Amino acid sequence: MPSATIQFGDGQISSARLQTVSVTGGLLRVLKPLSSGAIVELMFSLPFGSVLAMAELLSPCSGAPIGLQPFRFITMDDAELQQLCAAICLAAEDVPLAV
């Protein structure tokens, strides 16, 4: 799980692990729930480079044994979107298909 850095509008920084990611958003593993609805700058590294995007934090997953925080992307640079898509395609190639 790649590490992720979350920067809030007031300059505070938090760290997390990227549990799941797609072109629309994903799921972060956090030590404690973060503010739902907060608009943050999210940065994480992938095999093809770093991704920096604006994201909205969604309501934390209740009942999870660890802190899981969903998010949705709001804006992302085209070059970073291409890196993200390439990483997702690469990961999909490693997943065996059910027959």
N, C-alpha and C positions, 0 to 999 in steps of 0.2 A: 504494500500500500504506500503510494507516494505521500510525502508530507505536503501539507498545504499551509499557506499563511493567509490569515484573514485580517484585513485592516478596516477598522470602522471609521466613520466620518469624523469622529473626534480625535483620530490619530492612534487610538488604542489598537494593539496587535494581539492576535490570538493564534495559536497553532492547532492543527488538526491533522488527521490522516484522511486521504481520499479513499473512501470505501467503494464507491461506484460513480461512474461519470458517463454522460451521454451528451449529445449536442445541445440538449435543452436544459440540462442541470445534472444533479447528482446527489450523493449522500456523503456526508462527512462524519468521521468518528471523532467526537469531541469529549473532553474530560467533564465538562459541565454544559448544560443547555445554553445556547446563545439566544439573543433577543429575536423572536419571530417578527418578521416584517422589516428587519434592519437591512439597509442597502450597504453592501460591503464591497471592497476590492479583494478579489480572491486570486491567489497565485499558487500554481503547482507546476512541477516538472514532469514531463513525459519523455519517452525515448527520442522524440523529434524536437525537443526544446521546451521552453517554459511557456505556460499559458497564463495570461493576465486578463481578467475579465471583471466586470461589474456583475454582482449577483444579489439576489434577494434571499435572505434566510427564511425558511418556512418553519412551520411548527415542528418541534422536536418529536421524534417517534416515541410514543409512550409504551411502556411495557418492554422495551429493549433492555437487555442486561447491561449494555454499555450505552454511552451517549451517542445517539445517531441523529444528525441534523440534516434534513433535506434542504436543498437550495435550487433556485432556478437562475439560469443566466439571463441577464438583462441586455448587456452589450459585450461584444468581443471583437477585436481587430480581425480582419479577414485572414491575415497570415496565421494568427493563432488558432482561428477556427479550422484552417486547413491542417495544422499540426494535430489538433484534437481529433479531427476526422481520421487522419492517418493512423493515430494511435488506437482508435476504436476499431478500425479495420484490421490492424495488426493483431489486436487482442482477439477479434472474432475468428481469425484464421487458426488460432491456437485452441479454440473450443470445438470439441468433437460434435458432430451433428447427430441427433437421434434419428434412427432409421425405423 
